[in-house]
Amino acid sequence: MIKRIIKLIICTLLLGITTEVSALDAEYTLRLKQPGNPAVTFQLTQDGGQLKATKRLPLVITQVATQEGDVCKLTVQLKAEERVYFNLGIRAKTVFATDDCDFYLPGFWYHKNLRSPDSAPSFHTSKSWNFREDRLSSPLTGVFDAKSGRTLTVMRQLNQPAEALTTHQEGEVILGGRTSLGYLGFDNEADRASLTFGYPYVETPRRYIRKLTLVNPITTFARLDKGESITLVWLLREGKATDYGQFVAETWQYAVDRLQPIPLKPLYSPAKVKEQLANYFRKSYVDKYALKYHSGLSIRCDDCLPSDHVQLGFCGRVLLNAFNALEYGEQTGDQRLVEMGQAIYDSWLQHGFTAKGYFKEEMHIANGIPADADIVHSIREQSEAVYAVLHYLAYEKRQGRQHKEWEMKMRTLMNSMLELLKADGHFPRKYRDDHSDVDATGGSTPSATSTLVMAYKYFGDKRYLKAAQQTVDYLEKNIISKSDYFSSTLDANCEDKEAAISAVTATYYLAMVSKGKQRQHYIQLCQQAAYFALSWYYLWDVPFAQGQMLGDLGFKSRGWSNVSVENNHIDVFVFELAHIAKWLAAQTGEHRFLLMHDVINSSLCQLLPTEQRLCGIGVPGYNPEVVQHTHWDYGRNGKGFYNDIFAPGWVIASLWELYSPQRTVEFLK
């Protein structure tokens, strides 16, 4: 049916034939606005190569469709005969029954977003959505019909990037300048699914402006003066897929090939990046409490003063940063870094464990270290802490130093984790010291896999390897095969990038310690998960207006990634993913993985604060976290800026891993 639609559109437009079928399969809506008046809506019909309304319009709209392989290139030109303020919308109808459909808008919408709450964009709130293009890691919308396996995607062919500041953020808004941003979405309310797209942007039925906050919709209008014209291009492509996972993978491949992101010329070498990041270790160190740490979250961008908020894993990555400081201090002869790194490890060894042997994870330490009964553990944070300690122990052993007490602590913790593992191979997302579940869902399970593999390599205990294999059995059956990556981030419970990255990392670690068919199986799973993980990473550069700091800095979004459905900003969360993508390229021949490694590796140091170029941060080395690239914020500043509060601890840890490509390879030898 889709081929028939495309062929009919081509025949209609190129040969000047008018048919009822083309009008039924594609709908065109033009909104015209006079300043101070509500917009007037016109339904357009095809008349040869033009789109016309029942009354004369103040602009001429021509349309041409050409076939390029399996892509229908739809070109629309609007030329004004007098000054107009317009919004053009297109609806591409399919024959897919709405109940059979899942949707894909890269880096923001997966399946029906049903893992997300109703206060974020999801089917819980509406079955039809439109979003500005800069919310998406690729400017594309797609639908997968599970019943037939047929697919349709619409991609915007990008114009020269431009953005306009607006005075209002809801209702009908005339743009104060030129923007290149249109919109993409879908309509699933009727009995047949449609993909929607147009220019300039609209956001309906609600706009997502900050975490768990949906507000009134917006429709924007672009200005054309008499004699001016604008040309808009969209690429319609049909396909077939065995399942939603294959649909996402093949659509990502197509997007890479079309958008062709080019690696940047890096602003700094890896050595220079680490030299700057090391200033974070020096400035953030807090030693006045029983537990020592680098202050990594709940601090202000303008002064970066330490806070008493400590989170062992994720946001703070306390033990990983302590190891990074110690290792780097020894490499560069900075004894102060060595001493603070060791002091952090010593303090957590003495004061940082519960009676059951788990790490104490999060606290406002000025109020004291929390009692065991008050602590809720997360499998992710526990795993991240063990990961850091095992790297530390392996490094220390190579230097001829051993830490038997630390080894005993890690054995106790890992053995407790074995008791926590469920019969089907999953770990609860959150739990208490007595192993009672707080959140029994298994979405965070793969975060434990790499730690189990590392414990197997370090201690030689095959129980840990068997447990790791059990977790990936669960991962294969419940997450990868269902293309359902969710619930791995600590501050959101929704579809998220970090869940996909955890799945990639888990299968990579097992592949690295396996042989033969088993190894190939883990490589295959790793590749499947990698398409989802990389689908969150931008393949294009979103536009910024003059006066939006990121644009004035010349920031390019390619290689950065959206966070989750709940958190619609970009960041440098990558850790080992880029290295694994490069490795996967060699194992599978997927050259696009190598390209993404190069793009990510070259791009993520763009906002590194230095004395000469602080990038809006108060202290050199404190790399920003919440990079607000679209109309969304955490409550402060908005597009082109950062929130006023940030968590640089995990950011420094992620960049440090990016620029330490051999660390894991050396450990797993």
C-alpha positions in Angstrom: 0.0 0.0 0.0 2.8 2.4 0.8 4.5 1.8 -2.6 1.1 2.5 -4.1 0.8 5.7 -2.2 4.2 6.9 -3.3 3.6 5.9 -6.9 0.3 7.7 -6.9 1.8 10.8 -5.5 4.5 10.7 -8.1 2.1 10.2 -10.9 -0.2 12.9 -9.6 2.6 15.5 -9.2 4.7 14.7 -12.3 2.0 14.0 -14.8 -0.6 16.4 -13.5 -3.2 13.7 -12.9 -5.7 14.3 -10.1 -7.0 11.3 -8.2 -9.1 10.8 -5.1 -6.6 8.2 -3.8 -3.7 10.7 -3.4 -5.9 13.2 -1.6 -7.1 10.4 0.8 -3.5 9.1 1.4 -1.9 12.5 2.1 -3.5 15.5 3.7 -2.1 19.0 3.5 -3.0 21.8 6.0 -2.0 25.4 5.6 -2.5 27.9 8.5 -2.2 31.6 7.8 -2.1 34.2 10.5 -2.5 37.9 10.6 -0.8 39.6 13.6 -3.4 40.0 16.3 -5.9 37.7 14.7 -6.4 33.9 15.2 -5.0 31.8 12.4 -7.2 30.6 9.5 -6.8 27.0 8.4 -7.0 25.8 4.8 -7.2 22.2 3.7 -5.2 21.9 0.5 -5.7 19.7 -2.5 -3.4 18.8 -5.4 -4.0 20.5 -8.7 -1.3 19.3 -11.0 2.0 20.3 -9.4 0.4 22.8 -7.0 -1.4 22.7 -3.7 -4.5 24.9 -3.7 -7.4 25.8 -1.4 -11.0 26.5 -2.2 -10.2 30.2 -2.2 -7.2 32.2 -3.5 -4.2 32.0 -1.3 -1.6 34.8 -0.9 1.2 32.4 -1.8 1.9 29.7 -4.4 2.7 26.2 -3.2 4.3 23.8 -5.6 5.2 20.2 -4.9 7.4 17.7 -6.7 8.1 14.1 -5.8 11.0 12.1 -7.2 12.0 8.5 -6.6 15.6 7.9 -5.4 15.9 4.1 -4.9 13.5 3.2 -2.1 13.1 6.8 -1.1 10.4 9.3 -2.3 11.9 12.8 -2.1 9.0 15.2 -1.5 10.0 18.8 -2.3 7.6 21.7 -1.4 8.2 25.3 -2.3 6.2 28.2 -0.9 6.5 31.6 -2.7 4.7 34.6 -1.3 2.7 37.0 -3.4 2.4 39.3 -0.5 3.6 39.2 3.1 2.4 36.1 4.9 2.8 34.3 8.2 2.3 30.6 7.5 2.5 27.0 9.0 2.3 24.0 6.6 1.4 20.6 7.9 1.4 17.2 6.1 -0.2 13.9 7.2 1.0 10.7 5.4 -1.6 8.1 6.0 -0.9 4.4 6.1 -3.1 1.3 6.0 -1.6 0.1 9.3 -4.2 -0.6 12.0 -3.4 1.6 15.0 -3.6 -1.2 17.5 -0.7 -3.0 15.6 1.7 0.0 15.5 4.7 1.1 17.4 6.5 4.4 16.7 10.1 5.6 16.6 11.4 9.1 17.0 15.1 8.7 17.6 16.3 9.6 21.1 12.9 10.5 22.4 10.2 8.0 21.5 10.4 4.1 21.5 7.4 1.8 21.0 4.6 3.8 22.7 6.7 5.3 25.5 4.6 3.3 28.0 7.5 2.9 30.4 7.3 6.7 30.9 4.8 8.3 33.3 1.8 10.3 32.0 3.5 13.5 32.9 6.1 12.9 30.1 5.2 12.3 26.4 3.7 8.8 26.2 0.6 6.9 25.1 -0.7 7.4 28.6 -1.6 11.0 27.7 -2.2 10.8 24.0 -1.9 8.6 21.0 -0.9 11.4 18.7 2.1 13.7 19.2 4.1 16.3 17.3 7.6 17.5 18.4 10.1 20.1 17.3 12.9 18.5 15.3 15.7 19.5 17.7 14.2 17.1 20.4 15.3 14.2 18.1 18.7 12.7 17.6 17.8 12.2 13.9 15.1 14.4 12.3 12.9 11.4 11.6 9.6 9.9 12.5 8.7 6.3 11.8 6.0 3.7 12.3 6.3 -0.1 12.5 3.3 -2.3 11.8 3.9 -5.5 13.9 1.2 -7.4 12.1 2.6 -7.1 8.6 6.2 -6.1 9.4 5.8 -3.1 7.1 7.4 0.3 8.0 7.3 3.9 6.9 9.6 6.7 7.9 9.7 10.4 7.1 13.0 12.2 7.4 13.5 15.9 7.1 16.3 16.9 4.7 17.9 19.7 6.7 18.0 23.3 5.6 20.8 25.7 6.5 20.6 25.8 10.3 18.9 28.8 11.9 16.9 29.4 15.0 14.7 32.3 16.2 14.0 33.5 19.8 10.3 33.7 20.6 8.5 35.9 23.0 5.7 33.4 23.8 5.9 29.7 24.4 2.3 28.5 23.8 -0.6 29.2 21.5 -0.1 30.8 18.1 3.4 32.4 17.9 4.9 34.4 15.1 8.6 33.7 15.0 10.9 36.7 15.4 13.3 35.6 12.8 14.2 32.6 10.6 14.3 29.1 11.9 15.2 25.9 10.1 13.2 23.8 12.6 10.1 22.0 11.5 8.2 19.2 13.3 7.8 15.5 13.1 5.3 13.2 14.8 2.4 10.7 14.3 -1.3 10.4 14.6 -2.6 7.2 16.0 -6.1 8.3 17.2 -8.1 7.0 14.2 -8.3 3.4 13.0 -5.3 3.9 10.7 -1.9 5.3 11.7 -0.4 8.4 10.1 2.9 10.1 10.2 2.8 13.9 10.5 5.4 16.5 9.6 5.6 20.2 8.6 7.2 23.6 8.9 7.7 25.6 11.1 7.4 23.6 14.3 4.3 22.8 16.2 4.1 20.8 19.4 0.8 19.0 20.2 -1.2 18.0 22.1 1.1 19.1 24.9 4.6 20.6 25.1 7.3 19.0 27.3 9.1 21.9 28.9 10.9 20.4 31.9 11.1 17.2 33.8 7.6 15.7 34.2 5.9 18.9 33.1 3.6 19.0 30.1 2.0 22.4 29.2 -0.2 24.0 26.5 0.6 23.3 22.8 2.3 25.7 20.4 1.9 26.5 16.7 4.6 28.8 15.2 4.4 30.8 12.0 7.2 31.8 9.7 7.2 35.0 7.7 7.6 35.3 4.0 7.7 38.8 2.4 6.4 39.4 -1.1 8.5 37.6 -3.7 10.3 35.5 -1.0 10.2 31.7 -1.2 11.3 28.7 0.9 11.9 25.2 -0.2 11.3 22.2 2.2 12.2 18.6 1.6 11.1 15.4 3.3 12.2 11.8 2.5 9.6 9.1 2.7 10.8 5.5 2.9 9.0 2.3 3.2 10.5 -1.0 4.4 10.0 -4.4 6.0 11.3 -5.6 9.4 11.0 -8.8 11.3 10.4 -6.9 14.6 10.7 -3.5 16.2 14.4 -4.0 17.0 15.3 -4.6 13.3 13.2 -1.6 12.3 15.2 0.7 14.7 18.5 -0.8 13.6 17.9 -0.5 9.9 16.4 3.0 10.3 19.5 4.1 12.3 21.7 2.7 9.5 19.7 4.7 6.9 19.9 7.9 9.0 23.6 7.6 9.3 24.0 7.1 5.6 21.7 10.0 4.8 23.0 12.5 7.4 26.6 11.5 7.2 27.9 13.0 10.4 31.5 14.1 10.0 33.9 13.9 13.0 34.9 17.3 14.3 38.5 18.6 14.6 38.9 18.0 18.4 39.6 21.2 20.4 41.9 19.3 22.7 44.0 16.1 22.8 43.1 13.4 25.3 46.1 14.4 27.4 44.9 18.0 27.5 41.4 17.0 28.4 42.7 15.0 31.4 45.0 17.8 32.4 41.9 20.1 32.6 39.6 17.6 34.3 42.2 17.0 37.0 41.4 20.4 38.2 38.0 19.1 39.3 39.8 16.5 41.5 41.8 19.3 43.2 38.9 21.8 43.7 36.1 19.4 44.6 37.9 17.4 47.3 36.1 17.3 50.7 38.0 15.8 53.7 36.2 17.3 56.7 33.8 14.3 57.2 34.4 10.7 58.1 33.7 9.8 54.5 35.9 11.7 52.1 34.9 12.4 48.5 35.0 14.6 45.4 31.9 16.7 45.5 30.1 15.7 42.4 26.4 16.7 42.5 24.1 19.5 43.7 26.6 22.2 43.0 26.2 25.5 41.2 27.6 26.2 37.7 28.6 29.7 38.6 30.9 28.9 41.5 31.3 25.1 41.7 31.6 25.2 45.4 31.4 21.7 47.1 28.2 20.5 48.7 27.5 17.9 51.4 25.4 15.8 48.9 27.3 12.6 48.3 26.2 9.9 45.8 28.7 7.0 45.6 27.7 5.9 42.1 26.0 7.5 39.1 26.0 11.3 39.7 29.1 11.3 41.9 31.1 8.2 40.9 33.1 8.8 44.1 35.3 5.7 44.0 35.9 5.8 40.3 37.0 9.5 40.4 39.2 8.7 43.4 40.9 6.0 41.4 41.2 8.3 38.4 42.9 10.9 40.6 45.2 8.4 42.2 46.3 6.9 38.9 46.7 10.2 37.2 48.6 11.6 40.1 51.1 8.8 39.9 51.4 9.2 36.1 52.1 12.9 36.4 54.0 13.1 39.7 51.2 15.0 41.5 51.4 13.6 45.0 48.4 15.6 46.2 46.1 13.7 43.8 47.6 10.4 44.9 47.0 11.2 48.6 43.4 12.4 48.1 42.6 9.4 46.0 44.0 7.0 48.6 42.3 8.9 51.5 38.9 8.5 49.8 39.4 4.8 49.5 40.6 4.5 53.1 37.6 6.4 54.4 35.1 4.3 52.6 36.8 1.1 53.6 36.4 2.2 57.3 33.0 3.9 57.2 31.3 3.1 53.9 29.7 -0.3 54.4 26.5 -1.7 55.9 26.4 -4.7 58.1 25.4 -6.9 55.1 28.5 -5.7 53.3 26.9 -3.3 50.8 28.2 0.2 50.2 26.4 3.2 51.7 25.3 5.1 48.6 23.7 8.5 49.1 23.6 11.0 51.9 23.8 14.6 52.9 26.8 13.9 55.0 26.6 17.0 57.1 23.7 15.2 58.8 25.8 12.2 59.5 26.3 8.8 57.8 22.8 7.1 57.5 22.0 4.0 59.5 21.6 0.8 57.6 17.9 0.7 58.1 17.4 4.0 56.4 19.3 3.0 53.2 17.9 1.9 49.9 20.4 0.3 47.6 20.4 0.3 43.8 22.0 -2.5 41.9 23.5 0.1 39.6 25.3 2.1 42.2 26.6 -1.0 44.0 27.9 -2.4 40.7 29.5 0.9 39.8 31.3 1.0 43.1 32.6 -2.5 42.8 33.7 -1.8 39.2 35.8 1.1 40.5 37.3 -0.8 43.4 38.3 -3.8 41.2 40.1 -1.4 38.8 41.8 0.2 41.8 42.9 -3.2 43.2 44.2 -4.5 39.8 46.1 -1.2 39.4 47.6 -1.5 42.9 48.5 -5.1 42.4 50.4 -4.1 39.2 52.3 -1.6 41.3 53.2 -4.3 43.8 50.7 -3.2 46.4 47.9 -5.3 47.8 44.9 -4.5 49.9 43.6 -7.7 51.5 40.9 -6.0 53.5 39.5 -4.4 50.4 39.5 -7.8 48.7 37.6 -9.4 51.6 35.0 -6.6 51.4 34.5 -7.1 47.7 34.2 -10.9 48.1 31.6 -10.4 50.8 29.6 -7.9 48.6 29.8 -10.1 45.5 28.7 -13.1 47.5 25.7 -11.1 48.8 24.9 -10.1 45.2 24.7 -13.8 44.3 22.1 -14.2 47.0 20.2 -11.3 45.6 20.1 -12.7 42.1 16.6 -13.9 41.1 15.9 -17.4 39.7 15.2 -15.9 36.2 18.6 -14.1 36.2 17.5 -10.6 37.1 18.5 -8.2 39.9 15.9 -5.9 41.6 16.5 -2.3 40.6 16.4 -1.2 44.3 16.5 -3.2 47.5 17.3 -2.9 51.2 20.1 -4.4 53.2 18.0 -7.4 54.2 17.4 -8.1 50.5 13.7 -7.1 50.6 12.8 -5.5 47.2 12.0 -1.8 46.9 11.7 -1.9 43.1 11.8 -5.5 41.8 11.9 -4.6 38.1 14.8 -6.0 36.2 15.7 -3.1 33.9 18.9 -2.3 35.7 20.1 -5.9 35.6 22.9 -5.4 33.0 24.6 -2.9 35.2 25.7 -5.8 37.4 26.9 -8.0 34.5 30.2 -6.3 33.9 31.0 -6.2 37.6 30.3 -10.0 37.9 32.7 -10.6 34.9 35.3 -8.4 36.5 35.0 -10.2 39.8 35.4 -13.5 37.9 38.6 -12.3 36.3 40.0 -10.8 39.5 39.1 -13.6 41.9 39.0 -16.5 39.5 35.6 -17.6 41.0 33.4 -19.2 38.3 30.3 -18.6 40.3 30.5 -15.0 39.3 30.9 -15.9 35.6 27.8 -18.2 35.8 25.8 -15.4 37.4 26.9 -13.0 34.7 25.7 -15.5 32.1 22.4 -15.8 33.9 21.9 -12.1 33.8 22.5 -12.0 30.0 20.1 -14.9 29.5 17.5 -12.7 31.3 18.7 -9.7 29.3 18.3 -11.5 26.0 14.8 -12.8 26.8 13.3 -9.7 28.4 15.1 -6.7 27.1 17.1 -7.2 23.9 14.6 -9.5 22.2 11.8 -7.2 23.1 13.7 -4.0 22.3 12.6 -2.7 25.7 15.5 -0.7 27.3 14.3 1.1 30.4 14.8 1.9 34.1 18.6 2.0 34.3 19.0 5.6 35.2 18.6 6.5 38.9 16.6 9.7 38.6 14.1 8.6 36.0 12.1 5.4 35.4 11.4 5.3 31.7 12.8 4.5 28.3 16.5 5.6 28.5 19.8 5.6 26.8 21.7 4.3 29.9 19.7 1.1 29.8 20.8 0.4 26.3 24.4 1.3 27.1 24.3 -1.1 30.0 23.1 -3.9 27.7 25.9 -3.2 25.3 28.5 -3.1 28.0 27.2 -6.3 29.7 27.3 -8.4 26.5 30.7 -6.9 25.5 32.2 -8.0 28.8 30.9 -11.5 28.4 32.1 -11.7 24.8 35.6 -10.7 26.0 35.8 -13.7 28.3 34.1 -16.2 26.1 35.1 -18.3 23.1 33.6 -19.9 20.0 29.9 -19.9 19.4 29.2 -18.5 22.8 31.4 -15.5 22.1 29.7 -15.0 18.7 26.3 -15.1 20.4 27.3 -12.4 22.9 28.7 -10.3 20.0 25.4 -10.6 18.2 23.5 -9.5 21.3 25.9 -6.6 21.8 25.4 -5.5 18.2 21.6 -5.5 18.6 21.8 -3.4 21.8 24.3 -1.1 20.2 21.9 0.1 17.6 19.5 1.2 20.3 22.2 2.8 22.4 23.6 4.7 19.4 20.1 5.8 18.3 20.1 8.2 21.2 23.3 10.0 19.8 22.8 13.0 17.5 23.7 12.6 13.9 23.1 16.3 13.1 23.7 19.7 14.5 20.7 21.5 16.0 20.5 25.2 15.4 20.8 27.9 18.0 19.9 31.6 17.9 22.3 34.4 18.5 22.5 35.0 22.2 22.0 31.4 23.1 25.4 30.7 24.6 25.9 27.2 23.0 25.4 28.6 19.5 27.7 31.6 20.2 30.4 29.1 21.3 30.0 27.3 18.0 28.7 24.1 19.7 27.9 21.1 17.4 25.4 18.6 18.8 26.6 15.7 16.6 28.0 12.9 18.8 26.2 14.1 22.0 23.1 12.2 23.2 19.7 12.6 24.6 19.3 11.2 28.1 15.9 9.7 28.4 12.2 10.4 27.7 12.0 12.1 31.1 15.2 14.2 30.7 15.2 15.7 27.2 18.6 17.3 27.2 22.0 16.1 25.9 25.1 15.1 27.8 28.4 13.3 27.6 27.2 10.0 29.1 29.3 7.5 27.1 31.9 5.8 29.4 32.9 2.7 27.4 30.4 2.8 24.6 32.6 4.5 22.1 35.4 1.9 22.6 32.9 -0.9 22.3 31.4 0.6 19.1 34.9 0.6 17.6 35.5 -3.0 18.7 32.1 -4.1 17.3 32.9 -2.5 14.0 35.9 -4.8 13.8 33.9 -7.9 14.9 30.9 -7.3 12.7 32.0 -5.2 9.8 29.5 -2.5 10.7 31.4 0.5 9.5 28.9 2.9 10.9 29.9 1.9 14.5 33.5 3.1 13.7 32.2 6.3 12.3 30.2 7.0 15.5 33.2 6.2 17.6 35.1 8.9 15.7 32.3 11.4 15.9 31.7 10.9 19.6 35.4 10.9 20.4 35.9 14.2 18.5 32.8 15.9 19.8 32.5 15.4 23.6 35.3 17.7 24.6 33.7 20.8 23.0 32.5 22.4 26.3 35.5 21.6 28.4 36.0 24.7 30.6 39.5 26.1 30.5 40.9 29.3 31.9 40.7 30.9 28.4 37.3 29.4 27.5 35.1 28.7 30.5 32.0 27.8 28.4 29.7 29.3 31.1 31.1 27.3 34.0 32.7 29.0 37.0 35.8 26.8 37.4 38.1 25.1 34.7 37.7 21.4 34.5 34.2 21.2 35.7 32.6 19.9 32.5 28.9 20.8 32.2 26.2 18.2 32.6 22.8 19.4 31.6 23.3 20.8 28.1 19.9 22.3 27.1 19.8 22.0 23.3 16.0 22.2 22.8 13.1 24.0 24.4 13.4 22.1 27.6 15.0 22.8 30.9 15.3 21.7 34.5 13.8 24.9 35.6 16.5 27.5 34.7 17.8 29.2 31.6 16.5 27.0 28.7 17.8 26.3 25.3 21.4 27.2 24.6 22.4 27.2 28.3 22.8 24.9 31.3 20.6 24.5 34.4 22.0 26.5 37.3 22.7 23.3 39.3 24.7 20.4 37.9 26.4 17.1 38.8 29.9 17.1 37.2 31.1 14.0 39.1 29.8 11.4 36.7 30.6 13.7 33.7 34.3 13.8 34.6 34.2 10.0 35.1 32.6 9.5 31.7 35.1 11.6 29.8 37.9 10.0 31.7 36.8 6.6 30.5 36.3 7.9 26.9 39.9 9.0 26.9 41.2 5.8 28.6 40.4 3.3 25.8 42.7 0.5 27.0 41.6 0.3 30.7 39.0 -2.4 30.3 41.0 -4.3 27.7 43.9 -4.5 30.0 41.8 -5.7 32.9 40.1 -8.4 31.0 43.2 -9.8 29.4 
